[in-house]
Amino acid sequence: MTDIILCISKKGQKKRCSIVLYSILAFFLIFAFPIFPMVSSAKLVMLFIVFEILYFKNFKERIAMFVYQFKAFPQIYYLLFFYTIVVTVIACAIEMSLVSKVFSSFLLYIISFFFFTEVNKYLDVSKVVVYCFLVQSFIIILAIFSESFFSFTASLRSAVNDNHELAYGRLRGNAVCGYQFFGIATMFTFIVIYLILHLKDFKYGILLLLPICFASICSGRFSIVGIFIGVGMLIVKNVVNGKFSNVIWVCAIGISLLISAIALLYNNVDNIEDPLMYKVVQHYLIDPIDSVLFQDSFQTSSTDRLLEMYEEDDIKQYFWLGAGRYTNPDGHYFGGVDIGYYRMLGYYGIIGFLLITYTLYYLIYCTRSDLDIYTKHAFFINFLVLNFKGDVQVFNNNIIPIVVAFLFFSSKEKLLFKI
């Protein structure tokens, strides 16, 4: 009897250790923050998965699971990869930046799927991802209000240049993450959308949503589209299901909270004593509101710059055939424009652009995903909208672990593979 109790106790301890370990590793994989020079937290997770495969000798089984769940996605991605090589060779882009980007991203799809398959044995994967972003939200909020905490976590975030620091202070570029500004903001949009559409799955869903939305908007104003898309799809879902009273409540509560928050900040901006924080709030909130109220248009320095980018002609010369490169020879992103659609056309030309779009469509709608259709629609719309501002592709590494987790591990049931 004692032996049985000890055995059960050891199994319980092992399970608890596994839960803690995989929760930490999930944070590592999602945010890919720097640990050592040239070594990110995501690479450590990749090494962990490799060692795990070597230990259990189950690579073939895992690949079979991947192929079963993703259906023809690998073949479509192979076609995209082959087309990438063709465009690169024709354009004589000898640095092979686009080829290496597409190849490494496919590996990340595989690693992410392998990893979350293991997490799924112990935890609800979708909730783990949401809670990782909740932790990240508190890190961001602490960094905004505490200079000592901001300095303490500086080594765990990607470098921010002096111009950004002068412009935004501690309000942006403060996440423990390898992606800052628009990169981390786009990641938050998927979390916000998922959380809005699955509030009932979380015991304190509304309370979770508040810090996550705050951190999301602080990371990038454009991330507010995630809130609008999530609320919009929630309204559509309730209308389709005949729950009109829920629609009225959602609209009333959402509008009231938004107006109250904006009014509170707008009317108390002069009470902010920190000159740098005052500058940030003025630039980030007051100026856009004043432009709407007094100039009948929405204008900020970033929107003005984005409109200027739409007029730039240098990248347009590559729209037909593509330049075959992801970055410029100096290492900066290709074309010098933020606009995602321009950059896609610049990378690949029109044919490659259509292929990328179809690859994304197939990933969301045609694989064996257990995600509900409303969240799929919201995610796809989110991809389409975000690309008006920045580059958010099917091969963007910051998005891949999140999308894989939600698409294939949202069901409360453990994955069952019929191979």
C-alpha positions as CSV (number, residue, x, y, z in Angstrom):
1,M,0.0,0.0,0.0
2,T,2.8,2.4,0.9
3,D,4.5,1.6,-2.4
4,I,1.3,2.5,-4.3
5,I,1.0,5.8,-2.4
6,L,4.7,6.6,-3.1
7,C,4.2,5.8,-6.8
8,I,1.1,8.0,-7.1
9,S,3.0,10.8,-5.2
10,K,5.9,10.6,-7.6
11,K,3.6,10.7,-10.6
12,G,1.9,13.7,-9.2
13,Q,5.2,15.5,-8.6
14,K,6.4,14.6,-12.1
15,K,3.2,16.1,-13.6
16,R,3.5,19.3,-11.5
17,C,7.1,19.7,-12.6
18,S,6.1,19.1,-16.3
19,I,3.3,21.7,-16.0
20,V,5.8,24.3,-14.6
21,L,8.5,23.4,-17.2
22,Y,6.2,23.6,-20.2
23,S,4.5,26.8,-19.0
24,I,8.0,28.5,-18.8
25,L,9.1,27.0,-22.2
26,A,5.8,28.2,-23.8
27,F,6.7,31.8,-22.7
28,F,10.2,31.2,-24.1
29,L,9.0,30.0,-27.5
30,I,6.3,32.6,-28.0
31,F,8.4,35.7,-27.1
32,A,11.8,34.6,-28.3
33,F,13.6,37.1,-26.0
34,P,17.4,37.4,-26.1
35,I,19.3,35.4,-23.5
36,F,22.9,35.3,-24.8
37,P,24.4,37.0,-27.9
38,M,22.9,35.3,-31.0
39,V,20.8,33.0,-28.7
40,S,17.1,33.6,-28.1
41,S,14.8,31.8,-25.7
42,A,13.0,30.2,-28.7
43,K,16.2,28.6,-29.8
44,L,16.6,27.0,-26.4
45,V,13.1,25.5,-26.8
46,M,14.1,24.2,-30.2
47,L,17.1,22.5,-28.7
48,F,14.9,21.0,-26.0
49,I,12.5,19.5,-28.6
50,V,15.5,18.1,-30.6
51,F,16.9,16.4,-27.5
52,E,13.4,15.1,-26.6
53,I,13.0,13.6,-30.0
54,L,16.5,12.0,-29.8
55,Y,15.7,10.6,-26.4
56,F,12.3,9.1,-27.3
57,K,13.2,8.3,-30.9
58,N,9.7,9.2,-32.1
59,F,10.5,11.7,-35.0
60,K,8.6,9.6,-37.6
61,E,5.5,9.5,-35.4
62,R,5.6,13.3,-34.7
63,I,6.0,14.1,-38.4
64,A,3.1,11.8,-39.2
65,M,1.0,13.8,-36.7
66,F,2.1,17.0,-38.3
67,V,1.3,15.9,-41.8
68,Y,-2.1,14.5,-40.7
69,Q,-3.2,17.8,-39.0
70,F,-1.8,20.2,-41.6
71,K,-3.0,18.1,-44.6
72,A,-1.6,19.6,-47.8
73,F,-0.1,22.7,-46.1
74,P,3.5,21.3,-46.3
75,Q,3.1,20.7,-50.0
76,I,1.8,24.2,-50.6
77,Y,4.6,25.6,-48.5
78,Y,7.1,23.6,-50.5
79,L,5.7,25.2,-53.6
80,L,6.1,28.6,-52.0
81,F,9.7,27.7,-51.0
82,F,10.5,26.5,-54.6
83,Y,9.0,29.7,-56.0
84,T,11.1,31.7,-53.5
85,I,14.3,30.0,-54.9
86,V,13.2,30.8,-58.5
87,V,12.6,34.4,-57.8
88,T,15.8,34.7,-55.8
89,V,17.9,33.2,-58.6
90,I,16.2,35.4,-61.3
91,A,16.7,38.5,-59.2
92,C,20.3,37.5,-58.4
93,A,19.7,38.1,-54.7
94,I,22.8,36.3,-53.6
95,E,22.3,37.0,-49.9
96,M,19.4,34.5,-50.0
97,S,17.6,36.4,-47.2
98,L,14.1,35.5,-48.4
99,V,15.0,31.8,-48.9
100,S,16.4,31.5,-45.4
101,K,13.4,33.3,-44.0
102,V,10.8,31.0,-45.6
103,F,12.8,27.9,-44.7
104,S,13.4,28.8,-41.1
105,S,9.7,29.7,-40.7
106,F,8.6,26.2,-41.9
107,L,10.9,24.7,-39.3
108,L,9.3,26.9,-36.7
109,Y,5.9,25.5,-37.7
110,I,7.2,22.0,-37.1
111,I,8.9,22.9,-33.8
112,S,5.8,24.8,-32.6
113,F,3.5,21.8,-33.4
114,F,5.9,19.3,-31.7
115,F,6.2,21.5,-28.6
116,F,2.5,22.2,-28.2
117,T,1.7,18.5,-28.7
118,E,3.8,17.9,-25.6
119,V,2.2,20.8,-23.7
120,N,-1.3,19.4,-24.6
121,K,-0.6,16.3,-22.5
122,Y,-0.5,18.4,-19.3
123,L,-2.2,21.7,-20.0
124,D,-4.9,23.5,-22.0
125,V,-2.6,25.0,-24.7
126,S,-4.8,27.9,-25.7
127,K,-5.1,29.0,-22.0
128,V,-1.4,28.7,-21.6
129,V,-0.8,31.1,-24.5
130,V,-3.3,33.6,-23.1
131,Y,-1.7,33.4,-19.6
132,C,1.7,33.9,-21.2
133,F,0.4,37.2,-22.6
134,L,-1.1,38.1,-19.3
135,V,2.3,37.8,-17.7
136,Q,3.8,39.8,-20.5
137,S,1.1,42.5,-20.0
138,F,2.1,42.9,-16.4
139,I,5.8,43.1,-17.4
140,I,4.9,45.8,-19.8
141,I,2.8,47.7,-17.3
142,L,5.5,47.4,-14.6
143,A,8.1,48.7,-17.1
144,I,6.0,51.7,-18.0
145,F,5.6,52.8,-14.3
146,S,8.9,51.6,-12.9
147,E,12.1,52.8,-14.3
148,S,14.1,50.4,-12.2
149,F,12.1,47.4,-13.5
150,F,12.5,48.7,-17.0
151,S,16.3,48.8,-16.5
152,F,16.3,45.4,-14.8
153,T,14.6,43.7,-17.7
154,A,16.6,45.6,-20.4
155,S,18.9,42.6,-21.2
156,L,15.8,40.4,-22.0
157,R,14.4,42.5,-24.8
158,S,15.5,43.3,-28.3
159,A,17.5,46.5,-28.7
160,V,15.6,49.8,-29.1
161,N,17.4,52.7,-30.8
162,D,17.8,56.0,-29.2
163,N,15.2,57.7,-31.4
164,H,12.5,55.4,-30.3
165,E,13.4,55.8,-26.7
166,L,13.3,59.5,-27.0
167,A,10.0,59.4,-28.8
168,Y,8.1,56.9,-26.6
169,G,10.1,56.7,-23.3
170,R,9.1,53.5,-21.5
171,L,5.7,53.3,-23.1
172,R,6.8,51.2,-26.0
173,G,9.6,48.8,-26.6
174,N,9.4,47.5,-23.0
175,A,8.3,43.9,-23.5
176,V,10.5,40.9,-22.5
177,C,10.5,39.9,-26.1
178,G,12.6,39.6,-29.2
179,Y,9.9,41.6,-31.1
180,Q,9.0,45.1,-30.2
181,F,6.6,47.8,-31.4
182,F,4.5,46.6,-34.3
183,G,5.9,43.0,-33.9
184,I,4.6,42.5,-30.3
185,A,1.5,44.6,-31.0
186,T,0.4,42.2,-33.8
187,M,0.9,39.2,-31.5
188,F,-1.4,40.8,-29.0
189,T,-4.1,41.3,-31.5
190,F,-4.6,37.5,-31.9
191,I,-4.7,37.1,-28.1
192,V,-7.3,39.9,-27.8
193,I,-9.4,38.4,-30.5
194,Y,-9.3,34.9,-29.1
195,L,-10.0,36.1,-25.6
196,I,-13.0,38.3,-26.6
197,L,-14.5,35.4,-28.5
198,H,-13.9,32.8,-25.7
199,L,-14.5,34.8,-22.5
200,K,-16.7,32.1,-21.2
201,D,-13.7,29.7,-21.2
202,F,-11.9,31.8,-18.7
203,K,-13.1,32.2,-15.1
204,Y,-12.2,35.9,-15.0
205,G,-12.2,36.7,-18.7
206,I,-13.0,40.4,-18.4
207,L,-10.3,41.0,-15.8
208,L,-7.8,39.2,-18.0
209,L,-8.8,41.3,-21.0
210,L,-8.2,44.7,-19.4
211,P,-4.4,44.5,-18.8
212,I,-3.9,42.6,-22.1
213,C,-5.8,45.3,-24.0
214,F,-3.9,48.0,-22.2
215,A,-0.5,46.4,-22.9
216,S,-1.5,45.8,-26.5
217,I,-2.4,49.4,-27.2
218,C,0.7,50.6,-25.5
219,S,2.8,48.4,-27.7
220,G,1.2,49.7,-30.8
221,R,-1.8,51.9,-31.5
222,F,-2.7,49.9,-34.6
223,S,-3.3,46.9,-32.4
224,I,-6.7,48.4,-31.5
225,V,-7.9,46.7,-34.7
226,G,-7.7,43.5,-32.8
227,I,-10.3,44.8,-30.3
228,F,-12.6,46.0,-33.0
229,I,-12.3,42.8,-35.0
230,G,-12.9,40.7,-31.9
231,V,-15.9,42.7,-30.8
232,G,-17.3,42.9,-34.3
233,M,-17.0,39.1,-34.8
234,L,-18.6,38.6,-31.3
235,I,-21.6,40.7,-32.5
236,V,-21.8,38.7,-35.7
237,K,-21.7,35.4,-33.7
238,N,-24.5,36.5,-31.4
239,V,-26.6,37.8,-34.2
240,V,-26.3,34.5,-36.1
241,N,-27.2,32.6,-33.0
242,G,-30.2,34.9,-32.3
243,K,-28.8,36.4,-29.1
244,F,-29.7,40.0,-29.8
245,S,-29.7,41.0,-26.1
246,N,-26.1,40.0,-25.9
247,V,-25.3,42.2,-28.8
248,I,-26.8,45.2,-27.1
249,W,-24.9,44.5,-23.9
250,V,-21.6,44.0,-25.8
251,C,-22.0,47.3,-27.6
252,A,-23.1,49.3,-24.6
253,I,-20.4,48.0,-22.3
254,G,-17.7,48.3,-24.9
255,I,-18.6,51.8,-26.0
256,S,-19.0,52.9,-22.4
257,L,-15.6,51.6,-21.3
258,L,-13.8,53.0,-24.3
259,I,-15.3,56.5,-23.9
260,S,-14.7,56.5,-20.2
261,A,-11.1,55.6,-20.5
262,I,-10.4,58.1,-23.3
263,A,-12.2,60.9,-21.4
264,L,-10.3,60.1,-18.2
265,L,-6.9,60.4,-19.9
266,Y,-7.9,63.3,-22.1
267,N,-9.1,65.4,-19.2
268,N,-6.2,64.6,-16.8
269,V,-3.2,64.9,-19.2
270,D,-2.1,68.1,-17.5
271,N,-1.8,66.3,-14.2
272,I,1.0,64.1,-15.5
273,E,4.2,65.4,-13.8
274,D,6.8,63.3,-15.7
275,P,7.7,65.4,-18.7
276,L,8.6,62.4,-20.9
277,M,5.4,60.6,-20.0
278,Y,3.4,63.8,-20.7
279,K,5.0,64.0,-24.1
280,V,4.2,60.4,-24.9
281,V,0.5,60.7,-23.8
282,Q,0.2,64.0,-25.8
283,H,1.7,62.4,-28.9
284,Y,-0.1,59.1,-28.4
285,L,-3.6,60.1,-27.4
286,I,-4.3,63.8,-27.3
287,D,-3.0,64.8,-30.7
288,P,-5.0,62.2,-32.6
289,I,-8.2,63.1,-30.6
290,D,-7.6,66.8,-31.3
291,S,-7.1,66.1,-35.0
292,V,-10.5,64.4,-35.1
293,L,-12.3,67.0,-33.0
294,F,-10.8,70.1,-34.5
295,Q,-9.5,69.1,-38.0
296,D,-12.2,66.6,-39.0
297,S,-9.5,64.0,-39.8
298,F,-7.5,61.4,-37.9
299,Q,-3.8,62.3,-38.1
300,T,-0.7,61.3,-36.3
301,S,3.0,61.3,-37.2
302,S,2.8,57.6,-37.9
303,T,-0.2,57.8,-40.1
304,D,1.3,60.7,-42.0
305,R,4.5,58.6,-42.5
306,L,2.4,55.6,-43.6
307,L,0.6,57.7,-46.2
308,E,4.0,59.0,-47.5
309,M,5.1,55.3,-47.8
310,Y,2.1,54.6,-50.1
311,E,3.4,57.3,-52.4
312,E,7.0,55.9,-52.6
313,D,7.9,54.5,-56.0
314,D,11.2,52.6,-55.4
315,I,9.6,49.4,-54.2
316,K,6.9,49.5,-56.9
317,Q,9.4,48.5,-59.6
318,Y,9.5,45.0,-58.1
319,F,5.7,44.5,-58.0
320,W,5.5,42.3,-61.1
321,L,8.4,39.8,-60.7
322,G,9.7,40.5,-57.2
323,A,13.1,41.3,-55.8
324,G,13.7,37.9,-54.2
325,R,15.0,39.4,-51.0
326,Y,13.6,39.8,-47.5
327,T,16.1,42.3,-46.3
328,N,18.4,44.9,-47.9
329,P,22.1,44.2,-48.1
330,D,22.6,46.4,-45.0
331,G,20.3,44.2,-43.0
332,H,17.3,46.5,-42.8
333,Y,13.9,45.3,-44.0
334,F,13.5,45.3,-47.8
335,G,12.2,48.4,-49.5
336,G,12.2,50.7,-46.5
337,V,8.4,50.7,-46.2
338,D,6.3,49.3,-43.5
339,I,3.2,48.5,-45.6
340,G,2.8,44.7,-45.6
341,Y,1.2,44.5,-49.0
342,Y,3.9,46.5,-50.7
343,R,6.6,44.4,-49.1
344,M,4.9,41.1,-50.1
345,L,4.7,42.4,-53.7
346,G,8.3,43.6,-53.4
347,Y,9.5,40.2,-52.2
348,Y,7.7,38.0,-54.7
349,G,5.8,40.0,-57.3
350,I,2.1,39.4,-58.1
351,I,2.3,35.6,-58.5
352,G,4.1,35.1,-55.2
353,F,1.7,37.5,-53.5
354,L,-1.2,35.3,-54.6
355,L,0.6,32.2,-53.5
356,I,1.3,33.7,-50.0
357,T,-2.4,34.6,-49.7
358,Y,-3.5,31.2,-50.6
359,T,-1.1,29.6,-48.2
360,L,-2.5,31.7,-45.4
361,Y,-6.0,30.8,-46.4
362,Y,-5.3,27.1,-46.5
363,L,-3.6,27.2,-43.1
364,I,-6.6,28.8,-41.4
365,Y,-9.5,27.2,-43.3
366,C,-8.4,23.9,-44.8
367,T,-6.2,22.2,-42.3
368,R,-7.6,19.9,-39.5
369,S,-7.9,22.7,-37.1
370,D,-10.2,22.4,-34.1
371,L,-10.7,26.2,-33.8
372,D,-14.3,27.5,-34.2
373,I,-15.2,29.2,-37.5
374,Y,-15.8,32.7,-36.0
375,T,-12.3,32.9,-34.6
376,K,-10.9,31.6,-37.9
377,H,-12.8,34.4,-39.7
378,A,-11.5,37.0,-37.2
379,F,-7.9,35.8,-37.5
380,F,-8.1,35.9,-41.3
381,I,-9.5,39.4,-41.3
382,N,-6.9,40.4,-38.8
383,F,-4.1,39.2,-41.1
384,L,-5.7,41.2,-44.0
385,V,-6.1,44.4,-42.0
386,L,-2.7,44.3,-40.3
387,N,-0.9,44.2,-43.6
388,F,-2.1,47.7,-44.5
389,K,0.2,48.8,-41.7
390,G,3.1,46.3,-41.5
391,D,4.4,43.0,-42.7
392,V,2.4,40.1,-41.1
393,Q,2.8,37.0,-43.2
394,V,2.3,33.3,-43.1
395,F,6.1,33.0,-42.6
396,N,6.4,35.7,-39.8
397,N,8.1,34.0,-36.9
398,N,6.4,36.1,-34.2
399,I,3.0,34.9,-35.3
400,I,3.6,31.2,-36.0
401,P,3.6,29.7,-32.5
402,I,0.4,31.6,-31.6
403,V,-1.4,30.6,-34.7
404,V,-0.3,27.0,-34.4
405,A,-1.4,26.9,-30.7
406,F,-4.9,28.3,-31.4
407,L,-5.6,26.5,-34.7
408,F,-4.6,23.0,-33.5
409,F,-4.9,23.0,-29.8
410,S,-8.0,25.0,-28.9
411,S,-10.2,21.9,-28.3
412,K,-10.7,20.8,-24.7
413,E,-10.2,17.3,-25.8
414,K,-6.7,15.9,-26.2
415,L,-5.5,15.5,-29.7
416,L,-6.3,12.1,-31.2
417,F,-4.6,11.1,-34.5
418,K,-5.9,8.5,-36.8
419,I,-2.9,7.6,-38.8
